[in-house]
Amino acid sequence: MLWQSGRSRDARSARAAKSFRRLVATADQVETEILSAYAELWEGEADRTAHRKLLASVGYGFFPLSASEFVIRFIAERTGGA
């Protein structure tokens, strides 16, 4: 059964990689206002930790269709809107 868990992990990694490629491909489409709101939230370690946690969830429960969706989710989580 060990080989099955490895295969499952590979599939999740592939989905995560696909999600990150989509984020990179759409990064230049994030609206200036949204990007400014995102940048304003970077105040300390709690924000960095939240960002790392959100990044870790990409492809493992969170499948953003665009960089805008990722940024909006981060803003919502940090401001209590999620």
N, C-alpha and C positions, 0 to 999 in steps of 0.2 A: 504494500500500500504506500510505501514511502515515495515511489516513483509518481504516484498520482498526486500527492501533495506538491511535488516539484513541478509537475505539469500545471497545476492550478496556479502556483506562484508565478510561473512563467507567463501564463495568460494574463494575470493581473498586472504584471510588469509591462507587458506589451500594451495593455489598455492605458496604463499610466503614461507610457512613452508617447502614445498617440495623443493623449490629452495634452501633454506638455508641448508637443509639436504644434498643436492647434493654438495653444496660448501664445507661443512665439510668433506664429503666422498672423495672429490678429492683434498683437500688441500695439501696433501703430494706429489701430482703429479706436482705441480708448479715448473717449471725449476728454477734452482739456479740463472741464469742470470736475469730472469724476476723478481724474488723475490728481487734481489739486486736493480734493477731499481726501483721497487715499494718502497723499503725502503728509497732510496735516495730522494724521493719526499716529505718526511715528514719534512717540514721546519717550519711550523707555523700553525696558526689558520685557514687560508684559506684551507690548505690541510686537516685538520681535518673536516672542514665544508663540503668540497667536498666529503670526504669519507662517512660522515654521510648521505649526500644526495644520494650518489650511493647506500649505504646500504638500505635506505628507498625505493628506486626504485625497489629493488629485489622483484619479485612477483607482482609488480604493474607497469608493462610496460617494465621491464628489467628481462629477464629470462635466466640468464647465465647457460650454460650446465656444467660448471666446474669452479673451483676456478681460474684456469688459465685465463679463459675468463673474470672473474670479475677483476682480477688484471690487465690484459691487457687493459681493458676498463678504469680503473682508471688511468693508465699511459697515455693512449691516451687523456683522458679529461684534465689531468693536464699539458700535454706538447703540447696541441693544435692539436693533431692528430685525435680527434674525430669529 
